[in-house]
Amino acid sequence: MDVTHAVHGNIHTLGPNVTFEDGCSESEVIFIDMHHLPSDDHHNIVSSEVEIIARKIKDCLVSFLFLIGGPANVINMAVFWKQGVKDRVNLCLFVLSLTDELHLIMGMIHHGEQLHLQFTTKEKFGPIDTFLTNNNLLGLMGFNFISYILSAIIATERCLCVLNPLKFQTLLRTRTMAAIILLVYSLVLSLYFIMAFRYRIGCVYDPSSEAVTKTGVTGEFYERHQELIDNLESFVFGVGLPGFVMVVVVTTTRLTVVKLRQIVTWRAETSSSISPREVALTKMLVGTSILFMACIFPVALIRFSWLFLPGMNSGHQNLSFFLTSLWITELFTFINASLNIFVYYAMGSRYRETFWALFGRKSRQKDDQPSQTFTTSESKQAA
């Protein structure tokens, strides 16, 4: 029996031979002009088969990285909390670890479900993904962009502290840094939640194949605010934020390294302004900046390339290339969120001491050099 639906005043009929994908029913069917849906063309530089393989590899690697980064960020938070978050550097590193942990958790929820679907039902959208999308919760996927900004803040803090430590210690207090972090969280998540209104997941009827499948379609909010959401997706989060953060971290890290070499060479002239412990801390944070740059550079490069390929924003051309490159950028964000603990442990003697203290053991380090501390001059007495 044919099933008739009235949508926006138009009458649509499902034929008797229509097939339904698992999770779709007749009452949930959406009728839409199919040329508005994402599609590939025959000129795509990446085939759909390659995109599917890339997605499977990405989902597997994200799950593996979660097994490393999940516990690692919990340990990082415990170490920095024990060191004392009343210090602005500790506060930044604690919040960075918390943000990376949230990013990994949200990634595991999404990509873990995708990995499960690939080896079971073969559906594109599972119940978790559908729930997050249709209930406007995809803004919670924006933690990686907060991590970008926090990395830039940490790199800038070290640069200013090394260039003019006495003046900078007076100007920027821990309370001010906490206010900056709260502002970053509020602004980024608010904008990302707006951008996340773009898609809804629905059961869409394709007359050409007489099949009803789950597909991402644009919602009413996007139709009303298309220009705003497109600009947020393409220029703010797509190119602007990764590119800006990359420039800031590269510039400040370069200045920090140059000044640090001068301090090491002419310590007698600078010993009154910056201590050996601050030098050790700065070296460790330079190491985290280098790891960040290694992960963010391919992300910024790929997103910048999207501006020069036709149809990338609408998804009507080069869809497989767009998705494959998106999987690559997502993978690098999870790498960045998982590996900081190795830099902290390798380059931070104070971190190692606190790390082993958490487990009731003394540090395994054998050197007698002064231990590094994460406290700055404004809070050394508190530490």
Disulfide bonds with the S-S distance in Angstrom:
Cys24-Cys203 2.16
